[in-house]
Structure formats: C-alpha cells, structure tokens
Amino acid sequence: MAIASTCDEPSWARECLRKFTLSPGVAMEQAFRTDCCEIYSGVGKNQHINDIAEKTGVDIKEMMFFDNQTNNTSCVAGMKGPTVVYTPEGVTRKLFEEGLAAYPAPGKVVGPSSRW
C-alpha cells in the first residue's frame, strides 16, 4: 500500500500517520512502505501515481487508487491505468470490495454513481 496525498502541510499529514493507530502499538504509518508515502504540496495525483510505480516497479495498470475527491478520481482515471474508486465518505469495506470486483478497470471510476 502507498499514499498519494496533496496537502498544504505535508509534515502534519506524516505526523497524523504516526499518531493514528490501527491496533494497540501499531501506527498507521506502519501499513505503508516509507518510500511510498507521496505527500506533497502542489503536486498532482498523476505525478504521485507515476512516482509510486517507479519506486515499486508495479505497473500502474495493476494499481488501485482510492480518493474522496472527484477531481482526483477523474484525473487518475484519465491515465487509463489504475482501477479508480471514488470514496466520498472514506474507504469502506463495501467500496473496497467494489473496487476489487471491478479490477482491472483502467479509465473507469468505481463507486457511488450519483456524481458520475
């Protein structure tokens, strides 16, 4: 798993990953490869995805991308690579399973269709 995040305060995002726990003694940051936490200010999702692909050696067509913003899901779907899942309320088990069921779906956005 990797992170592709654009925010105004990347250091705060990294601090949150250290502070949020998945279970006692296990910080959220431990679920991700440290070299694949692409958290920057002013960088588009396409760049994040390409950087993650380069670092991991995973082809973008083998990736899944989850995001709660339609502009980001549209942008990444335009790459015709990752399976893209729109998660307006966050990544839920239902949406995760929908993404898995649709995989591979390059160029398409999976998830709540009310906005698509």
Secondary structure, DSSP 8 states (H G I E B T S, - for coil): --EEEE-S-HHHHHHHHHH-EEETTEEGGGGS-GGGEEEESS--HHHHHHHHHHHH---GGG-EEEES-HHHHHHHHTTT-SEEEE-TT---HHHHHHHHHH-S-TT-EES-GGG-
